[in-house]
Amino acid sequence: MSRTRSAEAKLTEAAPLFAALGDPTRLRVVARLCVDGPQSITRLSDGAKVTRQAITKHLHALAGAGLVRDHRHGREVIWELQPAPLEIAHRYLNHISEQWDAAIGRLKAFVEE
């Protein structure tokens, strides 16, 4: 029973993270921060197909999921990636992958019997 609660707690913890990453624009922002490091909204909106205000809204959604944080640098607000939630997502996806591998192994053993 506690194992089920633990799995449910992990799922509850991961849900906002996956919801935030589920939007293509937010995923592009995260990818850009991964590659180019901390950036201002001006830099993040360069080449984007959405407005600066839209980028700001997406950054706040990402911040709500703990994926980014901001700090002031002079007059600019700089946004940077927070990698810890991505590690949570990575561990969760690895766990799901292991479950699938085990299920496929059981199916293979059943079919081969």
Secondary structure as UniProt FT lines:
FT   HELIX           2..21
FT   HELIX           24..36
FT   STRAND          39..40
FT   HELIX           41..45
FT   TURN            46..47
FT   HELIX           52..64
FT   TURN            65..66
FT   STRAND          68..73
FT   TURN            74..75
FT   STRAND          76..81
FT   HELIX           83..112
//
